[in-house]
Amino acid sequence: MNLNEIYAPVKNDLEKVESSLKTISDVDIFLLSELLEYVLRDGGKRIRPALTLLCGKFHDYDLKKLVPMGVAVELLHSATLVHDDVVDNSPIRRGKPSIRNAWGEASALLLGDYLFAKSACIVTDTGVLRVVKLFAETLMTISGGELAQIGIIFDKKRAREHYYDWISAKTACLFATSTESGAILSGASENEIDALKEYGHSLGMAFQVIDDVLDFVGQEAELGKPVGSDLTEGAVTLPSILYAEYHPDDNLIKNVIDGRDISDITLVVKKIIDSPVIDECLQIASEFCYKACKAIEILPDNTYRKSLYDLANYVIQRRK
């Protein structure tokens, strides 16, 4: 299935989220308006706000709360991408120059800060303190996760553990916030809130593993950045970790991972693609999606739960 079919139960309301996002750039400061429009226009798949809306469908579907929450989680996601590009010195984002590359590091940092603050303001429009606190905790988790990565020396024995901790904070935590907040705002029971939170977290883990696989096996036109960009930027992801585990004496990959020599990125990417580790990564992602789907078995068997199941399947099969 494609995303339009999966989002069908909340299609009209997701358009309300999109309309609200477009108004964000209506500010008096010309440069800020330009930057906001650049970041928020054609801004991706909108999976996170779709999750918030879908998870709100199981009980009291209150759009006065759910639409602002959907807008807020998407703005928070956009803010993290802007700051990530500063941290990673990324020249490209979604097939076009990153804010850092096109406007400079100072503008990127200030724009990210603005988006963080704006998203937090919008969350307060829900009037629910619990999700305001959840939102703040999510931002702390994301920031803390990135800080934890700084200075970590590659250790083959703990690399998987570090990787899972990193993507849990980097990606899965915001997926979980998207689903948990939808459940809270709809008045779901605590068991259902926990189930949807677990669904979101496991789905986010799978999403990031697939993202990291696509960095090796995707096409540059689809990726919106060169193949192997993660390694070039010093990010050691699951395909590289598994390959290093299975080939401990491969000095080429070791030198790239240690950041001593990135001149052979193309050869390293080829070695990883030609090895079994890509299939193993896909299997790991499938296991996370299976865990996500198991978590929501307690929910009513309806079209909204089906959309959540279909989204898990989409994550495994997706291209960029």
C-alpha positions in Angstrom: 0.0 0.0 0.0 1.1 3.6 -0.5 0.9 6.3 2.1 -2.2 7.9 0.7 -4.1 4.7 1.2 -2.7 4.2 4.7 -3.6 7.8 5.7 -7.1 7.6 4.2 -8.9 7.5 7.6 -7.3 10.8 8.6 -6.7 12.3 5.1 -8.8 15.4 5.5 -7.5 16.1 9.0 -3.9 15.6 7.9 -4.6 18.4 5.3 -5.5 20.6 8.2 -2.1 19.9 9.8 -0.5 20.7 6.4 -2.4 24.0 6.2 -1.4 25.0 9.7 2.3 24.2 8.8 2.1 26.6 5.9 1.0 29.4 8.1 4.1 29.0 10.3 6.1 31.0 7.7 3.8 34.0 7.9 6.1 36.1 10.0 7.2 39.8 9.6 11.0 39.0 9.5 11.8 38.3 5.9 14.8 36.0 6.4 12.9 33.9 9.0 9.9 33.7 6.7 12.2 32.6 3.8 13.9 29.9 6.0 10.6 28.6 7.4 9.1 28.2 3.9 12.2 26.5 2.6 12.2 23.9 5.4 8.4 23.3 5.7 7.6 23.2 2.0 7.4 19.7 0.5 8.5 18.5 3.9 8.4 14.7 3.7 5.9 12.0 4.4 4.3 13.6 7.5 4.4 10.2 9.2 4.6 11.6 12.7 1.4 13.8 12.6 -0.4 11.0 10.8 0.5 8.7 13.7 -0.9 11.3 16.2 -4.2 11.5 14.3 -4.5 7.7 13.7 -3.9 7.0 17.4 -6.5 9.6 18.4 -9.1 7.8 16.3 -9.7 5.0 18.9 -11.6 7.2 21.3 -12.5 10.9 21.6 -11.3 12.3 18.3 -10.9 16.0 19.3 -9.3 17.9 16.4 -8.9 21.0 18.5 -6.2 19.1 20.4 -5.0 16.6 17.8 -4.3 19.0 15.0 -2.0 21.2 17.1 -0.2 18.2 18.4 0.3 16.9 14.9 1.7 20.3 13.9 4.0 20.4 16.9 5.5 16.9 16.4 6.3 17.8 12.7 7.9 21.1 13.7 10.0 19.3 16.3 11.1 16.8 13.7 12.0 19.6 11.3 14.0 21.4 14.0 16.0 18.3 14.8 16.8 17.9 11.1 18.0 21.5 10.8 20.3 21.1 13.9 21.5 17.7 12.7 22.8 19.2 9.5 24.8 21.6 11.6 26.2 18.9 13.9 27.0 16.6 10.9 28.2 19.3 8.5 25.6 18.0 6.0 25.5 19.9 2.7 22.3 18.3 1.4 18.8 17.6 2.9 16.0 16.1 0.9 17.7 16.7 -2.4 18.5 20.4 -1.9 21.1 22.4 0.0 20.7 22.2 3.8 20.0 25.4 5.7 23.5 25.3 7.0 25.0 25.0 3.6 22.8 27.6 1.9 22.4 30.3 4.7 25.2 29.4 7.1 25.6 27.8 10.5 24.3 30.8 12.5 21.1 30.9 10.6 20.6 27.2 10.9 21.1 27.2 14.6 18.7 30.1 15.1 16.1 28.6 12.8 16.3 25.3 14.7 15.9 27.2 18.0 12.9 29.0 16.6 11.2 25.8 15.4 11.8 24.2 18.8 10.2 27.1 20.6 7.3 27.4 18.1 6.5 23.7 18.4 6.5 24.0 22.2 4.1 26.9 22.0 1.7 25.0 19.8 1.7 22.0 22.2 0.3 24.3 24.9 -2.7 24.8 22.6 -3.8 21.3 23.5 -4.4 22.5 27.1 -3.2 19.1 28.4 -0.2 19.4 30.8 0.6 15.7 30.4 1.5 16.1 26.7 3.3 19.4 27.3 5.5 17.6 29.8 5.9 14.6 27.4 6.9 17.0 24.6 9.6 18.6 26.8 10.9 15.2 27.8 11.1 14.2 24.2 13.3 17.2 23.3 15.6 16.5 26.2 15.9 12.8 25.1 16.7 13.8 21.5 19.3 16.4 22.6 20.8 14.1 25.2 21.1 11.3 22.7 23.1 13.4 20.3 25.4 14.6 23.1 25.9 11.0 24.2 27.3 10.3 20.7 30.0 12.9 20.9 33.3 11.5 21.7 32.2 7.8 21.6 35.1 5.7 20.2 34.0 2.8 18.1 33.9 -0.4 20.3 32.9 -3.5 18.4 31.7 -5.2 21.5 29.3 -2.4 22.4 28.6 -0.9 19.0 25.1 -2.4 18.6 24.1 -1.3 22.1 25.3 2.2 21.4 23.6 2.3 18.0 20.2 1.1 19.5 20.5 3.7 22.3 21.2 6.4 19.7 18.4 5.7 17.3 16.0 5.2 20.2 16.8 8.8 21.3 17.2 10.2 17.8 14.2 8.7 16.0 12.1 6.2 18.0 11.4 8.6 20.8 9.6 11.1 18.6 7.6 8.3 16.9 6.6 7.2 20.4 5.6 10.7 21.4 3.5 11.0 18.3 1.5 7.9 19.1 1.4 8.3 22.9 0.2 11.9 22.6 -2.6 10.9 20.2 -3.7 8.2 22.7 -3.6 10.6 25.7 -5.5 13.4 23.9 -8.2 11.0 22.9 -8.8 9.8 26.4 -7.4 6.2 25.9 -6.9 3.9 28.9 -3.4 3.6 30.4 -3.0 0.1 28.8 -3.9 1.5 25.4 -1.5 4.5 25.9 1.3 2.1 26.8 0.5 -0.1 23.8 0.5 2.8 21.3 3.7 4.2 22.8 5.4 0.8 22.4 4.0 0.6 18.8 5.5 4.1 18.0 8.9 3.3 19.6 9.3 0.0 17.8 8.1 1.5 14.5 10.6 4.3 14.9 13.4 1.8 15.5 12.5 0.0 12.3 12.2 3.2 10.4 15.7 4.3 11.3 17.2 0.9 10.6 15.7 1.0 7.1 16.8 4.6 6.7 20.4 3.5 7.4 20.1 0.5 5.0 18.9 2.8 2.3 21.9 5.0 2.8 23.9 2.1 1.3 21.5 0.5 -1.2 19.3 3.5 -2.3 19.7 5.6 -5.4 21.2 9.1 -5.0 18.1 10.7 -6.7 15.8 8.9 -4.2 18.0 9.6 -1.2 18.4 13.3 -1.9 22.1 12.9 -0.9 25.1 10.8 -2.0 25.0 7.1 -1.2 27.2 6.4 1.8 26.7 9.8 3.3 26.4 8.5 6.9 29.9 7.0 6.8 31.3 10.2 5.1 29.8 12.3 7.9 31.2 9.9 10.6 28.0 8.2 11.5 28.5 4.4 12.1 25.1 2.7 11.5 23.9 -0.8 11.7 25.2 -2.1 8.3 28.7 -0.9 9.1 28.5 -2.3 12.6 27.5 -5.7 11.5 30.1 -5.8 8.7 32.8 -4.8 11.3 31.6 -7.6 13.6 31.9 -10.2 10.8 35.2 -8.9 9.4 37.3 -7.7 12.3 40.5 -7.8 10.3 39.3 -5.6 7.4 41.5 -2.6 7.9 39.7 -0.7 5.2 36.4 -0.6 6.9 38.1 -0.1 10.3 40.0 3.0 9.1 36.8 4.5 7.7 34.8 3.8 10.9 37.6 5.2 13.0 37.6 8.3 10.8 41.2 7.9 9.7 40.5 7.4 6.0 37.3 8.3 4.2 38.9 8.2 0.7 37.7 4.7 0.1 34.0 5.2 1.0 32.8 3.9 -2.4 34.8 0.6 -1.9 33.5 0.2 1.6 29.9 0.8 0.5 30.4 -1.9 -2.2 31.8 -4.4 0.4 28.8 -3.8 2.7 26.3 -4.1 -0.1 27.9 -7.4 -1.4 27.8 -8.9 2.1 24.9 -10.6 3.9 24.6 -7.7 6.5 22.0 -5.8 4.5 19.6 -8.7 4.6 20.3 -9.1 8.3 19.5 -5.4 8.9 16.2 -5.9 7.0 15.4 -8.8 9.3 16.1 -6.8 12.4 13.8 -4.0 11.1 11.1 -6.6 10.4 11.4 -7.8 14.0 10.9 -4.3 15.3 7.8 -3.9 13.1 6.5 -7.3 14.3 7.0 -6.0 17.9 5.1 -2.8 17.0 2.1 -4.8 15.6 2.0 -7.2 18.5 1.8 -4.2 20.9 -1.5 -3.0 19.4 -3.3 -6.3 19.3 -5.2 -5.2 22.4 -6.8 -2.3 20.4 -10.2 -2.7 18.6 -10.0 -4.5 15.2 -11.0 -1.5 13.0 -9.8 0.5 10.0 -7.5 2.6 12.2 -5.6 -0.4 13.6 -5.4 -1.7 10.1 -3.7 1.6 9.0 -1.2 1.2 11.8 -0.5 -2.4 10.7 -0.2 -1.2 7.1 2.2 1.6 8.1 4.5 -1.0 9.7 4.5 -3.0 6.5 5.2 0.2 4.5 8.2 1.1 6.7 9.8 -2.2 5.8 9.1 -2.0 2.1 9.7 1.8 1.6 12.1 3.6 -0.6 13.2 7.1 0.4 
